Amino acid sequence: MNFPFGSPLLDTAVRLLIPFILLFAAYVVAHGHYSPGGGFQGGVILAGSLILLRLVHGGDARWGLGPAASLGLASIGLLLYTGIGLSSLVFGGSFLDYGALPLGLAPHQVRAAGSFGIEVGVGLVVTGIMVVIFDALMAWDPDSVD
Amino acid sequence: MITPLDTFFLLLVLVSAVAVLWVRDLTAAIVIFGAFSLFAAMLFASLGALDVAFTEAAVGAAITTVLFVTVIFRTERGVHRDLKRRVRRRPAVAVALVFGLAAASLLRSVDHLPPVGDPTSPASRHVSPRYQEDGREETGAPNLVTAVLADYRSHDTLGETVVIFTAGLACLLVLAEGERRRREEPS
């Protein structure tokens, strides 16, 4: 997966950009309640920063997020989503009825917290899966086609 | 209401869509496809659908372009030899006629659609008033798009998330299959 793509120029640009992209991704996920955005868009931006890093630095710049780990990240996101749904089932509501969660807040705040939880879940799934697809494409050997 | 700006972006979308089909070089087609997504995002934004525009810009213009370029990088640039053969005329004319007629009949019905943002249109009368009037108190989300996606319609969003997850697994399985075959049959 190593390919000669990096250069001092690209390296500097990426070093400058990555922190802002990460911050923006977190903002988009967290602020989805108040402004356009949410888990899906934030997840795509986060995945974009990870892919940008791989494009410039090659396979070494994985930040510990190899193919298995990114698939694990996506699974955690899906488990978080369904987990919130099932736990509201446990506390007497119907599936994904966050109002039933015993958080000790006002009803609309409980619902907002539940929605934020599933937004984070969606974000993790999207981030993980985008990175998985990119890594699978890069690891794929064109000569294996008949 | 359709403003001149919307029409301008719609024209850009149409021109870039035709250009994607026109160019022969695949890398150029992918770059124009990214531009198509960007113009579509601008069109959505100028129509007031900011969440959709955001998604289109992030997914269509950014990630999809990167993934397509990666595929080109791993395979080959340009059109395959078999595709370069001359397209047969008669079927092409028949297909163009059928789709032209379909498009014409669809365009004829545009006049009968309610105007954008009409509060008496069927789309604004069923569940929309409830979402708009009570959404903020019920879900605690000032952004009503989030209120619908993450609360009222969270089952749909769960389905979409599972679709993305499954798509990733499918990519992994398909691409790993070739890898496994190569390892089993060393040539």
Interface residues (C-beta under 8 A of the other chain):
Chain A: V28 G32 H33 Y34 S35 P36 G37 G38 G39 F40 Q41 V44 I45 A47 G48 I51 L55 P67 L71 A74 S75 G77 L78 Y81 T82 G85 F95 L96 Y98 H108 Q109 R111 A112 G114 S115 F116 I118 E119 G121 V122 V125 V126 G128 I129 M130 V132 I133 F134 A136 L137 M138 A139 W140 D141 P142 D143 S144 V145
Chain B: L50 D51 A53 F54 T55 A58 V59 A62 I63 V66 L67 T70 V71 R74 T75 R136 E137 E138 T139 G140 A141 P142 N143 V145 T146 A147 L149 A150 D151 S154 H155 T157 L158 T161 V162 I164 F165 A167 G168 C171 L172 L175 A176 G178 E179 R181 R182
